Amino acid sequence: MYGVIRQQLKHLSKVEYLSLKELAHIAKNLKNEALYNIRQHFFKLENF
């Protein structure tokens, strides 16, 4: 389905690593919510 890009990030401090991990998690949630809203919109259009 989708290709995954992996990148080794070296020399990050613990704070930088944790911040990056949290931002990646938030980005994943935002993507999932956007996809859900798009699907709901098309399901509503189908019922007309």
Number of C-alpha atoms within 10 A of each C-alpha: 3 4 5 6 5 6 6 5 7 7 8 10 9 9 9 11 14 12 12 13 12 12 12 12 12 12 12 12 12 12 12 12 12 12 12 11 12 11 12 12 11 10 11 9 9 8 6 5
